[in-house]
Amino acid sequence: MQVYHPNNKYAFWESHFGWPGVRVIMIPGFLWTGQSVDGRTGKVGNSLMQLDALAFGAHPDDVELSCAGTLIKLHCRGYKTGVISLTRGELGTRGSAKIRAEEFQQAAEIMGLSTHTILDIPDGNIEANWENKIKVICKIRAHKPKIVLAPFWEDRHPDHGHTSHLVREAAFLAGLKRIETNQEVHRPYRVIYYPCRFEFRPSFIVDITEFHDRKMKAIQAYKSQFHNPEKGKYGEEETNVSRAEFLEAILTRAKQYGSHIGVSYGEPFLVREPLRLDDPVASFGPESLQGFL
Ligand SMILES: [Zn+2]
């Protein structure tokens, strides 16, 4: 029987030798006895946190730049949130994979995430291939998020577009029980897209006014990447995102989207499918008239 193990990089073969709950994994030249298999259910032990919202980014800092305000807002409302970066961002001009991992950790604490993970997909080469789909499927099944956030599928950076396709496909496939990973199947209710460089006409905008300062703190945890007084420690080479103007642009974008809904700061999102609305009268109250443009 071929199964894909949620905690390992590659698919491998496993055999059962008749002892309940004991299995031996065989891959060429290597023997591993699974420790986390539930003897009663046969499922791989899942100590991982069940989430309400799980955001995927191609690189550490993608999610912070685009939708940290919404994740912080959800956390403050009692929801469990998480972020997964598909790569370590090792191709970045400034900093290093190790430094970015430390910054990712600090940003996660600021955002109040219940879980945060960096996967080992190569930076600059994110493919929607089967191996990567299995990695994302395993994470979705482990955390069982109600909603998944992913980058908009059109973007200047190829990794962002590929991440969008990979996450969308994996979110669907995670619900197919014949893709066996020794986990319960789970399909999120909705994949919601956030913009990176390229923008879209949003399906909805979230008011993040109360959480905008905290969002900027999460972004500024990435001291190696963005403008800050210490950035000289991480290299002399200036990049597009290390200039002061970049953070101003992030702030300006939040103000612009906030202006559409009559608040100080907002984050835009896109969904592919029509949104259900059962009571248009109740849904469109006086706040619908708000907006500065
Ligand atoms: Zn990125």
Residues whose N, C-alpha, C, O or C-beta is under 5 A from the ligand:
A	BS01	ZN	A58 H59 D62
